[in-house]
Amino acid sequence: MSAWATVLIFLVGSIVFVMIGLIAAQIIRPNKPNLEKLSTYESGEETVGDAWGKINIKYIAIAILFLLFEVEIVFLFPWATVYAHSNLIKVTKGAWIWYSLTEMFIFVFILTIGLAYAWSNGFLDWVKPTPHSSDFKSVVPKNRYDDFNKKY
């Protein structure tokens, strides 16, 4: 049997496995839709308007900060893989370890300064929306919710 036949067997097996799981879940699960279950859920907040509305610029700022710090942290991986390279340690008589360790601490220090700058200028502050009560009328009585919340 060729290598491609093995790949094909695994591909077909995985598709069959997923399909069996989806079909079993559809047969077993209860189907009781209501207005609250069918409503749109967006990060724990009530949706306002359509999908093409304006978004808060803080989402973009946090995403860009995350990408910047994540990309810079990726640069630590080559350092970690080369740090204990036995040939470099032998040739430099251990000076390589101190050089790379110092370089890594300087790099992490610069990252920390960048994070402190972003934090002190309020880039990481999150604007919390003012909560408002929903006008949804549930068919479940309020005392059932209260009993459930007291129990758990």
N, CA, C and O atoms as a GROMACS GRO file, in nm:
protein
  608
    1MET      N    1   0.086  -0.118   0.000
    1MET     CA    2   0.000   0.000   0.000
    1MET      C    3   0.090   0.124   0.000
    1MET      O    4   0.188   0.131   0.074
    2SER      N    5   0.055   0.220  -0.083
    2SER     CA    6   0.137   0.341  -0.095
    2SER      C    7   0.107   0.438   0.020
    2SER      O    8   0.011   0.420   0.094
    3ALA      N    9   0.192   0.541   0.032
    3ALA     CA   10   0.174   0.641   0.137
    3ALA      C   11   0.046   0.721   0.113
    3ALA      O   12  -0.020   0.763   0.209
    4TRP      N   13   0.010   0.743  -0.013
    4TRP     CA   14  -0.112   0.818  -0.044
    4TRP      C   15  -0.237   0.741  -0.005
    4TRP      O   16  -0.337   0.800   0.034
    5ALA      N   17  -0.230   0.608  -0.015
    5ALA     CA   18  -0.345   0.526   0.027
    5ALA      C   19  -0.365   0.538   0.178
    5ALA      O   20  -0.479   0.542   0.225
    6THR      N   21  -0.257   0.543   0.253
    6THR     CA   22  -0.267   0.560   0.398
    6THR      C   23  -0.328   0.695   0.432
    6THR      O   24  -0.414   0.705   0.520
    7VAL      N   25  -0.285   0.800   0.364
    7VAL     CA   26  -0.342   0.933   0.384
    7VAL      C   27  -0.491   0.933   0.351
    7VAL      O   28  -0.571   0.992   0.423
    8LEU      N   29  -0.528   0.867   0.241
    8LEU     CA   30  -0.668   0.860   0.201
    8LEU      C   31  -0.751   0.786   0.305
    8LEU      O   32  -0.863   0.826   0.336
    9ILE      N   33  -0.697   0.678   0.359
    9ILE     CA   34  -0.769   0.602   0.462
    9ILE      C   35  -0.791   0.689   0.586
    9ILE      O   36  -0.901   0.690   0.641
   10PHE      N   37  -0.688   0.763   0.630
   10PHE     CA   38  -0.704   0.851   0.745
   10PHE      C   39  -0.802   0.964   0.716
   10PHE      O   40  -0.880   1.002   0.804
   11LEU      N   41  -0.801   1.018   0.595
   11LEU     CA   42  -0.892   1.124   0.557
   11LEU      C   43  -1.036   1.076   0.559
   11LEU      O   44  -1.124   1.141   0.616
   12VAL      N   45  -1.061   0.962   0.498
   12VAL     CA   46  -1.197   0.906   0.494
   12VAL      C   47  -1.241   0.868   0.636
   12VAL      O   48  -1.355   0.892   0.675
   13GLY      N   49  -1.150   0.810   0.713
   13GLY     CA   50  -1.183   0.772   0.851
   13GLY      C   51  -1.218   0.892   0.936
   13GLY      O   52  -1.311   0.886   1.016
   14SER      N   53  -1.145   1.002   0.919
   14SER     CA   54  -1.175   1.121   0.998
   14SER      C   55  -1.308   1.183   0.958
   14SER      O   56  -1.383   1.229   1.043
   15ILE      N   57  -1.337   1.184   0.830
   15ILE     CA   58  -1.467   1.237   0.784
   15ILE      C   59  -1.581   1.152   0.836
   15ILE      O   60  -1.682   1.205   0.881
   16VAL      N   61  -1.566   1.019   0.832
   16VAL     CA   62  -1.670   0.929   0.884
   16VAL      C   63  -1.686   0.948   1.034
   16VAL      O   64  -1.799   0.950   1.085
   17PHE      N   65  -1.576   0.962   1.106
   17PHE     CA   66  -1.582   0.982   1.251
   17PHE      C   67  -1.657   1.110   1.286
   17PHE      O   68  -1.740   1.110   1.376
   18VAL      N   69  -1.628   1.219   1.215
   18VAL     CA   70  -1.696   1.346   1.241
   18VAL      C   71  -1.844   1.336   1.206
   18VAL      O   72  -1.929   1.384   1.281
   19MET      N   73  -1.874   1.275   1.094
   19MET     CA   74  -2.015   1.263   1.053
   19MET      C   75  -2.094   1.179   1.152
   19MET      O   76  -2.208   1.213   1.184
   20ILE      N   77  -2.037   1.070   1.203
   20ILE     CA   78  -2.106   0.987   1.302
   20ILE      C   79  -2.132   1.069   1.428
   20ILE      O   80  -2.240   1.060   1.486
   21GLY      N   81  -2.035   1.148   1.471
   21GLY     CA   82  -2.053   1.232   1.589
   21GLY      C   83  -2.163   1.335   1.569
   21GLY      O   84  -2.245   1.357   1.658
   22LEU      N   85  -2.166   1.400   1.452
   22LEU     CA   86  -2.269   1.502   1.426
   22LEU      C   87  -2.408   1.439   1.417
   22LEU      O   88  -2.505   1.495   1.470
   23ILE      N   89  -2.419   1.325   1.352
   23ILE     CA   90  -2.549   1.259   1.340
   23ILE      C   91  -2.597   1.212   1.477
   23ILE      O   92  -2.715   1.228   1.509
   24ALA      N   93  -2.508   1.154   1.558
   24ALA     CA   94  -2.546   1.109   1.692
   24ALA      C   95  -2.589   1.228   1.777
   24ALA      O   96  -2.686   1.216   1.853
   25ALA      N   97  -2.520   1.340   1.767
   25ALA     CA   98  -2.558   1.458   1.845
   25ALA      C   99  -2.694   1.510   1.803
   25ALA      O  100  -2.772   1.554   1.887
   26GLN      N  101  -2.724   1.506   1.674
   26GLN     CA  102  -2.854   1.554   1.627
   26GLN      C  103  -2.966   1.462   1.673
   26GLN      O  104  -3.077   1.508   1.700
   27ILE      N  105  -2.940   1.334   1.682
   27ILE     CA  106  -3.043   1.239   1.728
   27ILE      C  107  -3.066   1.252   1.878
   27ILE      O  108  -3.180   1.246   1.924
   28ILE      N  109  -2.959   1.269   1.955
   28ILE     CA  110  -2.968   1.267   2.101
   28ILE      C  111  -3.015   1.400   2.160
   28ILE      O  112  -3.091   1.400   2.256
   29ARG      N  113  -2.972   1.512   2.104
   29ARG     CA  114  -2.997   1.641   2.168
   29ARG      C  115  -3.145   1.679   2.167
   29ARG      O  116  -3.218   1.642   2.075
   30PRO      N  117  -3.189   1.753   2.268
   30PRO     CA  118  -3.327   1.801   2.268
   30PRO      C  119  -3.342   1.920   2.172
   30PRO      O  120  -3.248   1.997   2.154
   31ASN      N  121  -3.457   1.932   2.112
   31ASN     CA  122  -3.482   2.042   2.019
   31ASN      C  123  -3.596   2.125   2.075
   31ASN      O  124  -3.713   2.100   2.046
   32LYS      N  125  -3.561   2.226   2.158
   32LYS     CA  126  -3.661   2.312   2.219
   32LYS      C  127  -3.622   2.457   2.198
   32LYS      O  128  -3.580   2.524   2.292
   33PRO      N  129  -3.634   2.507   2.075
   33PRO     CA  130  -3.596   2.647   2.052
   33PRO      C  131  -3.697   2.743   2.114
   33PRO      O  132  -3.817   2.715   2.119
   34ASN      N  133  -3.647   2.856   2.161
   34ASN     CA  134  -3.734   2.965   2.205
   34ASN      C  135  -3.669   3.095   2.163
   34ASN      O  136  -3.560   3.096   2.105
   35LEU      N  137  -3.735   3.205   2.193
   35LEU     CA  138  -3.688   3.335   2.146
   35LEU      C  139  -3.552   3.371   2.204
   35LEU      O  140  -3.469   3.430   2.134
   36GLU      N  141  -3.528   3.336   2.330
   36GLU     CA  142  -3.400   3.371   2.393
   36GLU      C  143  -3.286   3.287   2.335
   36GLU      O  144  -3.177   3.340   2.314
   37LYS      N  145  -3.309   3.160   2.310
   37LYS     CA  146  -3.205   3.075   2.252
   37LYS      C  147  -3.171   3.115   2.109
   37LYS      O  148  -3.057   3.099   2.065
   38LEU      N  149  -3.267   3.166   2.037
   38LEU     CA  150  -3.245   3.203   1.897
   38LEU      C  151  -3.191   3.344   1.881
   38LEU      O  152  -3.162   3.387   1.770
   39SER      N  153  -3.177   3.419   1.992
   39SER     CA  154  -3.127   3.556   1.982
   39SER      C  155  -2.976   3.555   1.959
   39SER      O  156  -2.908   3.457   1.990
   40THR      N  157  -2.926   3.664   1.905
   40THR     CA  158  -2.784   3.676   1.874
   40THR      C  159  -2.705   3.699   2.002
   40THR      O  160  -2.747   3.777   2.087
   41TYR      N  161  -2.592   3.633   2.014
   41TYR     CA  162  -2.504   3.649   2.130
   41TYR      C  163  -2.374   3.710   2.084
   41TYR      O  164  -2.308   3.657   1.994
   42GLU      N  165  -2.337   3.823   2.144
   42GLU     CA  166  -2.216   3.893   2.102
   42GLU      C  167  -2.135   3.934   2.224
   42GLU      O  168  -2.156   4.042   2.279
   43SER      N  169  -2.044   3.848   2.265
   43SER     CA  170  -1.951   3.878   2.375
   43SER      C  171  -2.023   3.918   2.503
   43SER      O  172  -1.973   4.003   2.577
   44GLY      N  173  -2.136   3.860   2.530
   44GLY     CA  174  -2.207   3.888   2.653
   44GLY      C  175  -2.284   4.018   2.654
   44GLY      O  176  -2.338   4.056   2.757
   45GLU      N  177  -2.292   4.085   2.542
   45GLU     CA  178  -2.363   4.213   2.535
   45GLU      C  179  -2.480   4.200   2.439
   45GLU      O  180  -2.477   4.121   2.345
   46GLU      N  181  -2.582   4.278   2.465
   46GLU     CA  182  -2.696   4.282   2.375
   46GLU      C  183  -2.652   4.346   2.243
   46GLU      O  184  -2.583   4.448   2.243
   47THR      N  185  -2.692   4.287   2.134
   47THR     CA  186  -2.655   4.343   2.004
   47THR      C  187  -2.741   4.464   1.972
   47THR      O  188  -2.860   4.469   2.004
   48VAL      N  189  -2.678   4.561   1.910
   48VAL     CA  190  -2.747   4.682   1.871
   48VAL      C  191  -2.721   4.706   1.724
   48VAL      O  192  -2.605   4.715   1.683
   49GLY      N  193  -2.823   4.715   1.645
   49GLY     CA  194  -2.806   4.743   1.503
   49GLY      C  195  -2.766   4.619   1.424
   49GLY      O  196  -2.775   4.506   1.472
   50ASP      N  197  -2.722   4.644   1.302
   50ASP     CA  198  -2.683   4.532   1.215
   50ASP      C  199  -2.532   4.507   1.226
   50ASP      O  200  -2.462   4.574   1.301
   51ALA      N  201  -2.485   4.411   1.150
   51ALA     CA  202  -2.345   4.370   1.158
   51ALA      C  203  -2.250   4.475   1.099
   51ALA      O  204  -2.130   4.470   1.127
   52TRP      N  205  -2.299   4.568   1.020
   52TRP     CA  206  -2.214   4.667   0.957
   52TRP      C  207  -2.204   4.796   1.036
   52TRP      O  208  -2.161   4.899   0.985
   53GLY      N  209  -2.244   4.790   1.162
   53GLY     CA  210  -2.238   4.908   1.246
   53GLY      C  211  -2.095   4.939   1.288
   53GLY      O  212  -2.003   4.861   1.262
   54LYS      N  213  -2.078   5.053   1.354
   54LYS     CA  214  -1.947   5.093   1.401
   54LYS      C  215  -1.907   5.008   1.521
   54LYS      O  216  -1.991   4.969   1.602
   55ILE      N  217  -1.776   4.980   1.531
   55ILE     CA  218  -1.726   4.907   1.646
   55ILE      C  219  -1.637   4.999   1.728
   55ILE      O  220  -1.588   5.101   1.680
   56ASN      N  221  -1.618   4.962   1.851
   56ASN     CA  222  -1.535   5.040   1.941
   56ASN      C  223  -1.389   5.027   1.898
   56ASN      O  224  -1.342   4.916   1.871
   57ILE      N  225  -1.317   5.137   1.891
   57ILE     CA  226  -1.178   5.138   1.848
   57ILE      C  227  -1.089   5.062   1.945
   57ILE      O  228  -0.980   5.020   1.909
   58LYS      N  229  -1.135   5.044   2.070
   58LYS     CA  230  -1.056   4.970   2.169
   58LYS      C  231  -1.035   4.825   2.125
   58LYS      O  232  -0.931   4.767   2.154
   59TYR      N  233  -1.133   4.767   2.055
   59TYR     CA  234  -1.115   4.630   2.005
   59TYR      C  235  -0.992   4.624   1.913
   59TYR      O  236  -0.910   4.533   1.924
   60ILE      N  237  -0.981   4.720   1.825
   60ILE     CA  238  -0.870   4.722   1.731
   60ILE      C  239  -0.739   4.751   1.802
   60ILE      O  240  -0.636   4.691   1.771
   61ALA      N  241  -0.741   4.844   1.898
   61ALA     CA  242  -0.619   4.877   1.972
   61ALA      C  243  -0.568   4.757   2.051
   61ALA      O  244  -0.447   4.731   2.052
   62ILE      N  245  -0.657   4.685   2.116
   62ILE     CA  246  -0.616   4.566   2.192
   62ILE      C  247  -0.563   4.460   2.097
   62ILE      O  248  -0.463   4.395   2.128
   63ALA      N  249  -0.626   4.441   1.982
   63ALA     CA  250  -0.579   4.341   1.886
   63ALA      C  251  -0.440   4.375   1.833
   63ALA      O  252  -0.356   4.287   1.820
   64ILE      N  253  -0.417   4.502   1.804
   64ILE     CA  254  -0.285   4.542   1.753
   64ILE      C  255  -0.179   4.526   1.862
   64ILE      O  256  -0.069   4.478   1.834
   65LEU      N  257  -0.211   4.565   1.985
   65LEU     CA  258  -0.115   4.545   2.094
   65LEU      C  259  -0.085   4.397   2.114
   65LEU      O  260   0.030   4.359   2.136
   66PHE      N  261  -0.187   4.315   2.107
   66PHE     CA  262  -0.166   4.171   2.121
   66PHE      C  263  -0.073   4.119   2.011
   66PHE      O  264   0.020   4.044   2.039
   67LEU      N  265  -0.099   4.159   1.888
   67LEU     CA  266  -0.013   4.112   1.778
   67LEU      C  267   0.130   4.161   1.793
   67LEU      O  268   0.224   4.085   1.769
   68LEU      N  269   0.148   4.285   1.834
   68LEU     CA  270   0.284   4.337   1.852
   68LEU      C  271   0.361   4.256   1.957
   68LEU      O  272   0.474   4.214   1.932
   69PHE      N  273   0.299   4.237   2.072
   69PHE     CA  274   0.369   4.164   2.177
   69PHE      C  275   0.384   4.016   2.143
   69PHE      O  276   0.484   3.954   2.179
   70GLU      N  277   0.287   3.960   2.074
   70GLU     CA  278   0.297   3.818   2.038
   70GLU      C  279   0.407   3.796   1.936
   70GLU      O  280   0.482   3.698   1.947
   71VAL      N  281   0.420   3.882   1.838
   71VAL     CA  282   0.526   3.868   1.738
   71VAL      C  283   0.662   3.886   1.803
   71VAL      O  284   0.757   3.816   1.768
   72GLU      N  285   0.672   3.978   1.898
   72GLU     CA  286   0.801   3.998   1.964
   72GLU      C  287   0.836   3.879   2.053
   72GLU      O  288   0.953   3.843   2.065
   73ILE      N  289   0.738   3.818   2.115
   73ILE     CA  290   0.764   3.700   2.197
   73ILE      C  291   0.810   3.583   2.111
   73ILE      O  292   0.887   3.499   2.158
   74VAL      N  293   0.765   3.576   1.987
   74VAL     CA  294   0.809   3.469   1.897
   74VAL      C  295   0.960   3.475   1.876
   74VAL      O  296   1.022   3.373   1.848
   75PHE      N  297   1.018   3.592   1.890
   75PHE     CA  298   1.163   3.603   1.874
   75PHE      C  299   1.240   3.536   1.988
   75PHE      O  300   1.360   3.515   1.976
   76LEU      N  301   1.172   3.504   2.097
   76LEU     CA  302   1.239   3.432   2.205
   76LEU      C  303   1.259   3.284   2.173
   76LEU      O  304   1.345   3.219   2.232
   77PHE      N  305   1.182   3.231   2.080
   77PHE     CA  306   1.194   3.088   2.047
   77PHE      C  307   1.331   3.053   1.989
   77PHE      O  308   1.392   2.957   2.035
   78PRO      N  309   1.382   3.127   1.892
   78PRO     CA  310   1.518   3.093   1.845
   78PRO      C  311   1.622   3.105   1.955
   78PRO      O  312   1.716   3.025   1.961
   79TRP      N  313   1.607   3.203   2.041
   79TRP     CA  314   1.701   3.216   2.153
   79TRP      C  315   1.696   3.091   2.239
   79TRP      O  316   1.800   3.039   2.280
   80ALA      N  317   1.576   3.041   2.268
   80ALA     CA  318   1.562   2.924   2.355
   80ALA      C  319   1.621   2.799   2.289
   80ALA      O  320   1.675   2.713   2.359
   81THR      N  321   1.610   2.788   2.157
   81THR     CA  322   1.663   2.669   2.091
   81THR      C  323   1.815   2.673   2.076
   81THR      O  324   1.878   2.567   2.071
   82VAL      N  325   1.874   2.790   2.070
   82VAL     CA  326   2.018   2.802   2.050
   82VAL      C  327   2.091   2.823   2.183
   82VAL      O  328   2.213   2.810   2.189
   83TYR      N  329   2.018   2.856   2.288
   83TYR     CA  330   2.078   2.892   2.416
   83TYR      C  331   2.176   2.786   2.466
   83TYR      O  332   2.286   2.819   2.510
   84ALA      N  333   2.138   2.661   2.461
   84ALA     CA  334   2.222   2.555   2.516
   84ALA      C  335   2.293   2.477   2.406
   84ALA      O  336   2.317   2.357   2.422
   85HIS      N  337   2.326   2.539   2.297
   85HIS     CA  338   2.395   2.473   2.187
   85HIS      C  339   2.535   2.435   2.233
   85HIS      O  340   2.615   2.522   2.266
   86SER      N  341   2.565   2.307   2.235
   86SER     CA  342   2.690   2.258   2.295
   86SER      C  343   2.814   2.308   2.222
   86SER      O  344   2.914   2.338   2.287
   87ASN      N  345   2.811   2.318   2.089
   87ASN     CA  346   2.929   2.365   2.015
   87ASN      C  347   2.962   2.511   2.048
   87ASN      O  348   3.078   2.546   2.063
   88LEU      N  349   2.859   2.594   2.059
   88LEU     CA  350   2.883   2.734   2.093
   88LEU      C  351   2.940   2.748   2.234
   88LEU      O  352   3.025   2.833   2.259
   89ILE      N  353   2.893   2.665   2.324
   89ILE     CA  354   2.942   2.672   2.462
   89ILE      C  355   3.090   2.630   2.467
   89ILE      O  356   3.169   2.691   2.539
   90LYS      N  357   3.126   2.526   2.390
   90LYS     CA  358   3.265   2.481   2.388
   90LYS      C  359   3.357   2.584   2.326
   90LYS      O  360   3.465   2.612   2.379
   91VAL      N  361   3.315   2.641   2.213
   91VAL     CA  362   3.400   2.736   2.141
   91VAL      C  363   3.420   2.864   2.221
   91VAL      O  364   3.531   2.917   2.227
   92THR      N  365   3.313   2.914   2.283
   92THR     CA  366   3.322   3.042   2.354
   92THR      C  367   3.354   3.025   2.502
   92THR      O  368   3.362   3.124   2.575
   93LYS      N  369   3.373   2.902   2.546
   93LYS     CA  370   3.407   2.871   2.687
   93LYS      C  371   3.303   2.929   2.785
   93LYS      O  372   3.339   2.982   2.890
   94GLY      N  373   3.177   2.919   2.750
   94GLY     CA  374   3.070   2.963   2.838
   94GLY      C  375   3.029   3.108   2.822
   94GLY      O  376   2.927   3.149   2.878
   95ALA      N  377   3.105   3.187   2.746
   95ALA     CA  378   3.068   3.328   2.728
   95ALA      C  379   2.937   3.341   2.650
   95ALA      O  380   2.863   3.438   2.668
   96TRP      N  381   2.909   3.244   2.565
   96TRP     CA  382   2.785   3.245   2.486
   96TRP      C  383   2.662   3.245   2.578
   96TRP      O  384   2.565   3.314   2.550
   97ILE      N  385   2.667   3.169   2.685
   97ILE     CA  386   2.553   3.160   2.776
   97ILE      C  387   2.524   3.297   2.836
   97ILE      O  388   2.409   3.341   2.839
   98TRP      N  389   2.627   3.365   2.885
   98TRP     CA  390   2.605   3.495   2.947
   98TRP      C  391   2.563   3.600   2.846
   98TRP      O  392   2.482   3.687   2.876
   99TYR      N  393   2.618   3.592   2.725
   99TYR     CA  394   2.579   3.688   2.621
   99TYR      C  395   2.431   3.670   2.585
   99TYR      O  396   2.356   3.767   2.579
  100SER      N  397   2.390   3.546   2.560
  100SER     CA  398   2.252   3.522   2.518
  100SER      C  399   2.154   3.548   2.632
  100SER      O  400   2.044   3.597   2.609
  101LEU      N  401   2.194   3.515   2.754
  101LEU     CA  402   2.106   3.542   2.868
  101LEU      C  403   2.087   3.693   2.888
  101LEU      O  404   1.976   3.738   2.915
  102THR      N  405   2.194   3.769   2.876
  102THR     CA  406   2.185   3.915   2.886
  102THR      C  407   2.099   3.973   2.775
  102THR      O  408   2.016   4.060   2.798
  103GLU      N  409   2.120   3.923   2.655
  103GLU     CA  410   2.040   3.970   2.541
  103GLU      C  411   1.892   3.942   2.563
  103GLU      O  412   1.808   4.026   2.532
  104MET      N  413   1.859   3.825   2.616
  104MET     CA  414   1.720   3.789   2.640
  104MET      C  415   1.659   3.880   2.746
  104MET      O  416   1.545   3.925   2.730
  105PHE      N  417   1.732   3.908   2.853
  105PHE     CA  418   1.678   3.995   2.958
  105PHE      C  419   1.658   4.138   2.907
  105PHE      O  420   1.561   4.204   2.944
  106ILE      N  421   1.747   4.185   2.822
  106ILE     CA  422   1.729   4.318   2.762
  106ILE      C  423   1.604   4.321   2.676
  106ILE      O  424   1.527   4.416   2.680
  107PHE      N  425   1.584   4.216   2.597
  107PHE     CA  426   1.468   4.207   2.510
  107PHE      C  427   1.338   4.205   2.593
  107PHE      O  428   1.244   4.277   2.561
  108VAL      N  429   1.334   4.124   2.696
  108VAL     CA  430   1.215   4.116   2.781
  108VAL      C  431   1.195   4.249   2.856
  108VAL      O  432   1.080   4.290   2.877
  109PHE      N  433   1.302   4.315   2.895
  109PHE     CA  434   1.291   4.446   2.960
  109PHE      C  435   1.228   4.548   2.866
  109PHE      O  436   1.143   4.627   2.907
  110ILE      N  437   1.269   4.547   2.739
  110ILE     CA  438   1.210   4.639   2.640
  110ILE      C  439   1.062   4.608   2.622
  110ILE      O  440   0.981   4.700   2.610
  111LEU      N  441   1.026   4.480   2.618
  111LEU     CA  442   0.884   4.443   2.610
  111LEU      C  443   0.807   4.492   2.732
  111LEU      O  444   0.694   4.540   2.719
  112THR      N  445   0.867   4.481   2.848
  112THR     CA  446   0.801   4.527   2.971
  112THR      C  447   0.782   4.677   2.969
  112THR      O  448   0.677   4.726   3.012
  113ILE      N  449   0.880   4.751   2.920
  113ILE     CA  450   0.866   4.897   2.908
  113ILE      C  451   0.752   4.931   2.812
  113ILE      O  452   0.673   5.022   2.839
  114GLY      N  453   0.743   4.859   2.701
  114GLY     CA  454   0.633   4.882   2.606
  114GLY      C  455   0.497   4.853   2.668
  114GLY      O  456   0.402   4.928   2.645
  115LEU      N  457   0.488   4.746   2.744
  115LEU     CA  458   0.362   4.714   2.811
  115LEU      C  459   0.327   4.818   2.916
  115LEU      O  460   0.212   4.859   2.928
  116ALA      N  461   0.427   4.863   2.992
  116ALA     CA  462   0.403   4.967   3.093
  116ALA      C  463   0.358   5.097   3.026
  116ALA      O  464   0.271   5.167   3.078
  117TYR      N  465   0.418   5.131   2.913
  117TYR     CA  466   0.378   5.252   2.840
  117TYR      C  467   0.232   5.241   2.794
  117TYR      O  468   0.154   5.335   2.811
  118ALA      N  469   0.196   5.127   2.735
  118ALA     CA  470   0.059   5.108   2.689
  118ALA      C  471  -0.038   5.112   2.806
  118ALA      O  472  -0.147   5.169   2.795
  119TRP      N  473   0.000   5.053   2.917
  119TRP     CA  474  -0.086   5.050   3.034
  119TRP      C  475  -0.102   5.189   3.095
  119TRP      O  476  -0.213   5.229   3.131
  120SER      N  477   0.008   5.264   3.106
  120SER     CA  478   0.001   5.397   3.169
  120SER      C  479  -0.075   5.498   3.083
  120SER      O  480  -0.134   5.592   3.136
  121ASN      N  481  -0.073   5.481   2.952
  121ASN     CA  482  -0.147   5.573   2.865
  121ASN      C  483  -0.291   5.532   2.842
  121ASN      O  484  -0.363   5.595   2.765
  122GLY      N  485  -0.335   5.425   2.909
  122GLY     CA  486  -0.476   5.386   2.904
  122GLY      C  487  -0.514   5.304   2.783
  122GLY      O  488  -0.634   5.289   2.756
  123PHE      N  489  -0.418   5.250   2.709
  123PHE     CA  490  -0.453   5.168   2.593
  123PHE      C  491  -0.517   5.037   2.635
  123PHE      O  492  -0.588   4.975   2.555
  124LEU      N  493  -0.493   4.992   2.756
  124LEU     CA  494  -0.550   4.866   2.802
  124LEU      C  495  -0.676   4.884   2.884
  124LEU      O  496  -0.736   4.786   2.929
  125ASP      N  497  -0.719   5.010   2.906
  125ASP     CA  498  -0.844   5.034   2.977
  125ASP      C  499  -0.961   4.996   2.888
  125ASP      O  500  -0.960   5.023   2.768
  126TRP      N  501  -1.058   4.936   2.947
  126TRP     CA  502  -1.171   4.889   2.870
  126TRP      C  503  -1.294   4.971   2.906
  126TRP      O  504  -1.323   4.990   3.024
  127VAL      N  505  -1.364   5.020   2.806
  127VAL     CA  506  -1.486   5.097   2.830
  127VAL      C  507  -1.598   4.997   2.854
  127VAL      O  508  -1.634   4.919   2.765
  128LYS      N  509  -1.654   5.001   2.975
  128LYS     CA  510  -1.760   4.908   3.009
  128LYS      C  511  -1.895   4.970   2.975
  128LYS      O  512  -1.922   5.085   3.011
  129PRO      N  513  -1.979   4.895   2.906
  129PRO     CA  514  -2.109   4.951   2.872
  129PRO      C  515  -2.199   4.960   2.994
  129PRO      O  516  -2.185   4.884   3.090
  130THR      N  517  -2.289   5.054   2.990
  130THR     CA  518  -2.386   5.066   3.099
  130THR      C  519  -2.491   4.957   3.081
  130THR      O  520  -2.550   4.945   2.974
  131PRO      N  521  -2.513   4.879   3.184
  131PRO     CA  522  -2.610   4.770   3.170
  131PRO      C  523  -2.752   4.825   3.163
  131PRO      O  524  -2.787   4.922   3.230
  132HIS      N  525  -2.831   4.762   3.082
  132HIS     CA  526  -2.972   4.798   3.075
  132HIS      C  527  -3.052   4.670   3.075
  132HIS      O  528  -3.007   4.567   3.024
  133SER      N  529  -3.170   4.676   3.130
  133SER     CA  530  -3.251   4.556   3.142
  133SER      C  531  -3.313   4.524   3.007
  133SER      O  532  -3.346   4.612   2.927
  134SER      N  533  -3.327   4.397   2.986
  134SER     CA  534  -3.383   4.349   2.859
  134SER      C  535  -3.535   4.354   2.866
  134SER      O  536  -3.593   4.342   2.974
  135ASP      N  537  -3.597   4.371   2.753
  135ASP     CA  538  -3.743   4.370   2.748
  135ASP      C  539  -3.796   4.231   2.714
  135ASP      O  540  -3.914   4.216   2.680
  136PHE      N  541  -3.710   4.131   2.723
  136PHE     CA  542  -3.749   3.994   2.693
  136PHE      C  543  -3.839   3.940   2.804
  136PHE      O  544  -3.808   3.954   2.922
  137LYS      N  545  -3.949   3.881   2.766
  137LYS     CA  546  -4.041   3.821   2.862
  137LYS      C  547  -4.028   3.669   2.850
  137LYS      O  548  -4.068   3.609   2.750
  138SER      N  549  -3.972   3.608   2.954
  138SER     CA  550  -3.949   3.464   2.954
  138SER      C  551  -4.076   3.391   2.996
  138SER      O  552  -4.156   3.442   3.074
  139VAL      N  553  -4.091   3.271   2.942
  139VAL     CA  554  -4.205   3.189   2.983
  139VAL      C  555  -4.177   3.120   3.116
  139VAL      O  556  -4.269   3.067   3.179
  140VAL      N  557  -4.051   3.120   3.158
  140VAL     CA  558  -4.013   3.061   3.287
  140VAL      C  559  -4.033   3.167   3.395
  140VAL      O  560  -3.986   3.280   3.380
  141PRO      N  561  -4.102   3.133   3.504
  141PRO     CA  562  -4.124   3.232   3.610
  141PRO      C  563  -3.994   3.276   3.676
  141PRO      O  564  -3.898   3.198   3.682
  142LYS      N  565  -3.990   3.400   3.724
  142LYS     CA  566  -3.868   3.457   3.783
  142LYS      C  567  -3.824   3.380   3.907
  142LYS      O  568  -3.704   3.369   3.932
  143ASN      N  569  -3.918   3.329   3.985
  143ASN     CA  570  -3.878   3.256   4.106
  143ASN      C  571  -3.801   3.128   4.072
  143ASN      O  572  -3.720   3.083   4.153
  144ARG      N  573  -3.825   3.068   3.957
  144ARG     CA  574  -3.748   2.950   3.915
  144ARG      C  575  -3.602   2.989   3.889
  144ARG      O  576  -3.511   2.915   3.925
  145TYR      N  577  -3.579   3.105   3.826
  145TYR     CA  578  -3.443   3.155   3.804
  145TYR      C  579  -3.375   3.182   3.938
  145TYR      O  580  -3.260   3.145   3.959
  146ASP      N  581  -3.448   3.247   4.030
  146ASP     CA  582  -3.391   3.279   4.160
  146ASP      C  583  -3.355   3.153   4.238
  146ASP      O  584  -3.249   3.147   4.301
  147ASP      N  585  -3.443   3.051   4.233
  147ASP     CA  586  -3.413   2.924   4.300
  147ASP      C  587  -3.290   2.858   4.241
  147ASP      O  588  -3.207   2.804   4.313
  148PHE      N  589  -3.279   2.862   4.110
  148PHE     CA  590  -3.163   2.803   4.043
  148PHE      C  591  -3.033   2.875   4.081
  148PHE      O  592  -2.931   2.812   4.107
  149ASN      N  593  -3.038   3.009   4.084
  149ASN     CA  594  -2.919   3.087   4.118
  149ASN      C  595  -2.879   3.066   4.264
  149ASN      O  596  -2.760   3.066   4.296
  150LYS      N  597  -2.974   3.049   4.352
  150LYS     CA  598  -2.942   3.021   4.493
  150LYS      C  599  -2.878   2.884   4.508
  150LYS      O  600  -2.790   2.864   4.591
  151LYS      N  601  -2.925   2.791   4.428
  151LYS     CA  602  -2.878   2.652   4.437
  151LYS      C  603  -2.734   2.641   4.385
  151LYS      O  604  -2.652   2.569   4.443
  152TYR      N  605  -2.705   2.711   4.278
  152TYR     CA  606  -2.572   2.698   4.216
  152TYR      C  607  -2.496   2.826   4.232
  152TYR      O  608  -2.382   2.836   4.187
   0.00000   0.00000   0.00000
